[in-house]
Amino acid sequence: MIFIQHTTQDEQDEFYEGSDDWQIHKGLLRRPTDKVIQKTRWDAFYQTELLDYLKANGIEQLIIAGAQTEFCLDTMIRAAYSLGFQNNILYKNTQSTISSTILKADEIIRHHEGIWNNRFLSIRE
């Protein structure tokens, strides 16, 4: 399994390396053999080793889960598709976000799933 961890060097940022919010959620089953890739932008492929790691390990399909729907997840899903990963899967209830001033969290998720499904990936129950 690959974990993507948003990381900053700004001590004022919630994802400052080493802070409590930066930690990978304790509720996720993470094994010592799992790969952790740190990113500094919404796109998990941008200036990271992710693409090289996927190619080196012969990975052609991604099963995606994560947060935040309209930022990191959306950017990564579209980038993956553009980089040739075109048979990806996202299971329902495996992403999260927070409400905005315009849409509630569940509306944001439904909106993005409607755009992604059968275009950038397949959504499964």
C-alpha positions as CSV (number, residue, x, y, z in Angstrom):
1,M,0.0,0.0,0.0
2,I,1.2,3.5,-0.7
3,F,0.4,6.4,1.7
4,I,0.7,10.0,0.5
5,Q,1.5,12.4,3.2
6,H,1.1,16.2,2.8
7,T,4.1,17.8,4.3
8,T,5.3,21.4,4.8
9,Q,8.3,23.0,6.5
10,D,6.2,26.0,7.6
11,E,5.9,25.7,11.4
12,Q,2.6,27.6,11.3
13,D,1.0,25.1,8.9
14,E,-1.2,22.2,10.1
15,F,0.9,19.8,8.1
16,Y,4.2,20.8,9.5
17,E,6.4,17.8,9.5
18,G,6.3,16.1,12.9
19,S,3.2,17.9,14.1
20,D,0.1,16.0,15.4
21,D,-2.0,16.8,12.3
22,W,0.8,15.7,10.0
23,Q,0.8,12.2,11.3
24,I,-0.9,9.5,9.2
25,H,-4.2,8.7,10.9
26,K,-3.9,6.0,13.6
27,G,-7.0,4.3,12.4
28,L,-5.5,3.3,9.1
29,L,-3.9,-0.1,8.8
30,R,-0.3,0.7,8.0
31,R,2.3,-2.0,7.8
32,P,6.1,-1.5,8.0
33,T,6.4,-2.6,4.4
34,D,4.0,0.1,3.1
35,K,5.4,3.0,1.2
36,V,5.0,6.6,2.4
37,I,5.6,9.4,-0.1
38,Q,5.6,13.0,1.1
39,K,4.2,15.7,-1.1
40,T,4.2,19.5,-0.8
41,R,1.4,20.3,-3.3
42,W,-2.1,19.0,-4.0
43,D,-0.8,16.8,-6.8
44,A,0.8,13.6,-5.3
45,F,2.8,13.3,-8.5
46,Y,4.3,16.8,-8.5
47,Q,8.0,16.6,-7.6
48,T,7.6,13.3,-5.8
49,E,8.8,9.8,-6.4
50,L,5.3,8.5,-6.9
51,L,5.3,8.0,-10.7
52,D,8.8,6.4,-10.7
53,Y,7.7,4.1,-7.8
54,L,4.6,3.0,-9.6
55,K,6.5,2.3,-12.8
56,A,9.3,0.5,-11.1
57,N,6.8,-1.8,-9.3
58,G,4.7,-2.5,-12.4
59,I,1.6,-0.9,-10.9
60,E,-0.9,0.0,-13.6
61,Q,-4.1,0.5,-11.6
62,L,-4.7,2.6,-8.5
63,I,-7.3,2.1,-5.9
64,I,-7.7,5.6,-4.5
65,A,-8.9,6.9,-1.1
66,G,-8.2,10.0,0.8
67,A,-8.9,13.6,1.7
68,Q,-9.7,16.4,0.7
69,T,-12.0,15.7,-2.2
70,E,-11.9,18.9,-4.0
71,F,-8.2,19.6,-3.6
72,C,-5.7,16.7,-3.2
73,L,-7.9,13.9,-4.3
74,D,-9.3,15.7,-7.4
75,T,-5.9,16.8,-8.5
76,M,-4.3,13.4,-8.0
77,I,-7.1,11.6,-9.8
78,R,-6.9,13.8,-12.8
79,A,-3.0,13.7,-12.9
80,A,-3.0,9.9,-12.6
81,Y,-5.4,9.6,-15.5
82,S,-3.2,12.0,-17.6
83,L,-0.1,10.0,-16.8
84,G,-1.7,6.8,-18.2
85,F,-3.4,5.3,-15.1
86,Q,-6.8,5.0,-16.8
87,N,-8.4,2.1,-15.0
88,N,-8.4,3.4,-11.5
89,I,-11.0,2.7,-8.8
90,L,-12.5,4.7,-6.0
91,Y,-14.9,3.0,-3.5
92,K,-17.8,4.9,-2.1
93,N,-17.2,6.3,1.4
94,T,-13.4,6.3,1.1
95,Q,-12.9,10.0,0.8
96,S,-13.6,13.0,2.9
97,T,-13.8,16.8,2.9
98,I,-15.2,19.6,4.9
99,S,-18.1,21.9,4.0
100,S,-17.4,25.2,2.2
101,T,-19.4,28.4,2.2
102,I,-21.2,27.2,-1.0
103,L,-21.6,23.4,-0.6
104,K,-21.9,20.9,2.2
105,A,-19.2,18.2,2.4
106,D,-21.6,15.5,1.1
107,E,-22.5,17.7,-1.9
108,I,-18.9,18.3,-2.8
109,I,-18.2,14.6,-2.7
110,R,-21.3,13.8,-4.8
111,H,-20.4,16.5,-7.3
112,H,-16.8,15.2,-7.8
113,E,-17.9,11.6,-7.9
114,G,-20.3,12.6,-10.7
115,I,-17.4,14.1,-12.7
116,W,-14.9,11.4,-12.0
117,N,-17.1,8.3,-12.5
118,N,-16.5,6.6,-15.9
119,R,-14.2,9.4,-17.0
120,F,-11.2,9.5,-14.7
121,L,-11.9,6.3,-12.7
122,S,-14.7,3.9,-11.8
123,I,-16.6,4.3,-8.6
124,R,-17.7,1.2,-6.8
125,E,-20.0,0.4,-3.9
